[in-house]
Amino acid sequence: MSKLPSLTGKALIKVLKNAGFEEIRIKGSHHFLRHHDGRCTVVPVHSGETIGKGLLSQIIKDCEISREDLQRLL
């Protein structure tokens, strides 16, 4: 099992957009992303803060992306 990288919300959104997700709406600091096949997730964007490993694991699970795929997309 590979170690999760430390990412900010903006960086994670950029990675997910490269994976085919698109931003459908923003409510406050929460960015809602959806893939054309129906997968969706919410990414919080707070300036200067990284996403915690538990939340990052849940976002990866929601997106059905493996940790190795995430590393490759970086």
Buried (B, 14 or more C-beta within 10 A) or exposed (E): EEEBBEBBBEBBBEBBEEBEBEEEEEEEEEBBBBBEEEBEBEBBBEEEEBBEEEBBEBBBEBBEBEBEEBEEEE
